[in-house]
Amino acid sequence: MLQFPTAIIVVLAGAFGFILISLLAPRSSENFFRRFERAFTRLAERKTLSVWVFFFSVMVLRLAALPLLPVPVPGIHDEFSYLLMGDTFAHGRLANPMHPMWMSFETFHVNWFPTYSSKYPPAQAIVLALGYLFGLPWIGVLLSTAAMVAAILWMLQGWLPARWAFLGGILIALKFGIASYWMNSYWGGAVAATGGALVFGALPRIMLRARTRDALLFGLGIAILANSRPYEGMLLCIPVAGWFLWWLSGKAKSRAALRTRVRKILLPVGAMLLLTVSFMGYYNWRLTGSSTRFPYVLNARTYESAGLFLWNHPRAPLHYNNQQFEDFYNGWELENYDNSWHGVWKVTVEKITRSASTYFWWGALLLVPGLPFAFFDRKMRLPLTIFFLVSAGFFTVIWSMPHYAAPMTCAIFLLLAQAIRHLRAMKIAGRPIGMSLARAAVLLLAMDTVLATTSGVCDPLKWTCQGDPSRTAIIEKLSHTPGKHLIIVRYGDDHNIHDDWVFNGADIDGAKVLWARETNPQQDARLFAYFKDRQIWLVEPDTDNTELLPYPLAIVPPKN
């Protein structure tokens, strides 16, 4: 992946090269690029076909890259929580019963009472469950990312001429379809981005034709947002709802009569919203015992000492059942944000750096001259409003990763495509300098993607999709060893709190291989007595993360 300052040199060299070609050989270079672009224009005009071509192309290209970018290994706490939820859904249930030995299995971002379940909304887990049913959860990630690219292309077709929408589809496919942690981890991003694209793409179609099909897609997009990134999705829907109600009330031009708008649009959207709210209430009730208590809120009340928003002050430190939780919640979180202006600046710079790497590339700097024209374009008022509103919400949360802002991905790439449109029209002394810069920016993104793939770099952030394969290797080894196994994880004093190994699937008692943390002699003895039919092993990731030893302590239940 191109890195500063080398990346800046490459960007400048690319821009200079394209400008030089346009100056020295304007006619021949223009004929070459025109022939190349006309081929894509013919496909772009066939809009439905284009959507399907992008969907399958992303999957084919990513599968072709498997020798360089293998199936990802989970490593982040959140990934294991999503995988638990996907496994739970694949077992045909929304939650699992609380386990009597939960204290030994306690892990990050997972609720244990009243049910054993993930704290996260269910949309990402649904695609992982689909992958589980096909034998590999990453298949769900592959399908969801391809669907995201296709959905954003479909959205762009509702806002831009076909060939410019096609160009935007190329940008999104190159940025997220191969070398991105959205594709190469289990953390999410693509599902919420798809929801945003459905909402944003259905809106102009509803205003133009007032079709029930578009109303249902509009409602489906809202449902996906509510069940993937509810906070950021709500922020996106606020200005969209304003535009929708403005049109529905007859203030905007429309060919449809009020009765038609109500029957074909308002009623289907209302029905979808009612179903969404009903499902979310039922889901909350099954997981937390209350239809209004979200699993995320329950987890925060149980474990979090730090606040959620920048202005929140931390609670009094909570007491936990193991040292790893103490180090994470009372140590790392409170140390990394201290409610000072220095802390605000620190986490803000971190968000900007990570988000810039995720949504943009160094060559996008060449598009800067076209951005002011896009910003002052009347047609871009809604996407700009969404961009600034969701960004404001994104930056007010203490812990924000780039995929939290995924609902506005469609707005970002709509603005980029529109900036390219304006940039291509710019001339200096009659020379098409803007067109040269636009072509250079797209080519640099393609180069960036190719270099990342051939170098085996799964994402510009690198650490987001670099799970430790040692844990997976141990599971693979024991899965071919007769009997059932219980692995006790013993951490060292200098343990990396972001590298936890204690994660399990939905069916704890039935699993062939289980992971448990070493807690205290009494709890450990209860655990050994409960799983007396299993071979017990010890692993010490901080000493040797490949060595597996028979557990050395006597397995004796405690006396009452």
Sequence and secondary structure as in RCSB ss.txt:
>XXXX:A:sequence
MLQFPTAIIVVLAGAFGFILISLLAPRSSENFFRRFERAFTRLAERKTLSVWVFFFSVMVLRLAALPLLPVPVPG
IHDEFSYLLMGDTFAHGRLANPMHPMWMSFETFHVNWFPTYSSKYPPAQAIVLALGYLFGLPWIGVLLSTAAMVA
AILWMLQGWLPARWAFLGGILIALKFGIASYWMNSYWGGAVAATGGALVFGALPRIMLRARTRDALLFGLGIAIL
ANSRPYEGMLLCIPVAGWFLWWLSGKAKSRAALRTRVRKILLPVGAMLLLTVSFMGYYNWRLTGSSTRFPYVLNA
RTYESAGLFLWNHPRAPLHYNNQQFEDFYNGWELENYDNSWHGVWKVTVEKITRSASTYFWWGALLLVPGLPFAF
FDRKMRLPLTIFFLVSAGFFTVIWSMPHYAAPMTCAIFLLLAQAIRHLRAMKIAGRPIGMSLARAAVLLLAMDTV
LATTSGVCDPLKWTCQGDPSRTAIIEKLSHTPGKHLIIVRYGDDHNIHDDWVFNGADIDGAKVLWARETNPQQDA
RLFAYFKDRQIWLVEPDTDNTELLPYPLAIVPPKN
>XXXX:A:secstr
   TTHHHHHHHHHHHHHHHHHHHSHHHHHHHHHHHHHHHHHHHTSHHHHHHHHHHHHHHHHHHTTTTS S    
SHHHHHHHHHHHHHHTT S EE  TTHHHH  TTEE SSEEEESS SHHHHHHHHHHHTT HHHHHHHHHHHHHH
HHHHHHHHHS HHHHHHHHHHHHHHHSSSSTTTSSSS SHHHHHHHHHHHHHHHHHHHH  HHHHHHHHHHHHHH
HTT HHHHHHHHHHHHHHHHHHHTT S  SS HHHHIIIIIHHHHHHHHHHHHHHHHHHHHHHS TT  HHHHHH
HHH  S SBTT    S    SSHHHIIIIIIIHHHH  SSHHHHHHHHHHHHHHHHHHH  GGGGGGGGGHHHHH
T GGGHHHHHHHHHHHHHHHHBSS  GGGGGGGHHHHHHHHHHHHHHHHT  BTTB HHHHHHHHHHHHHHHHHH
HHHHTT   TTSGGG   HHHHHHHHHHHTSSS EEEEE   TT  TT       S TTT SEEEEE   HHHHH
HHHHHTTTSEEEEEETTTEEEEEEE  S       
